[in-house]
Amino acid sequence: MLTLTYEYKLIPDKKQIEVIEHTLSVCRSVWNYALRERKDWFKSRKSPVNTCSLIQEYIISPDQKSRGSSPAL
């Protein structure tokens, strides 16, 4: 069996470079925003191991921002 591989090299012009860089910039900012939201959500719901109840633990509603905030109406 003969396997052929091809290699293509893109040579974008200046306008295409601007569009590609803008697209990557938007993707990066969306990713970073979503990551920050996820980290904040996780951080607001974790509790230290030495303070967790062994019998039961209060589960926070996903609508609440943090432990100190009031429930969403």
C-alpha positions, 0 to 999 in steps of 0.5 A: 500500500502506498500512502501519499501525503500532501503539504499545502502552504497558505499565503494569505494577503493583508486583508485575509491576515486581518480577518484571520487575526480578528477571528482568532482574537474574538475566539480567544476573548470568548474562550477566556470569558467562558473560562473565567465564568467557569472558574468563578462558578466553581470557586463560589461553590467549593468549600474547604475540606476541614469545614465540610459537614460529614453528614450533609452539605448545603447545595447552592442553586446554580442561579446564585453568584456566591455563598453570600448572595441572596437566591435569584428570584 
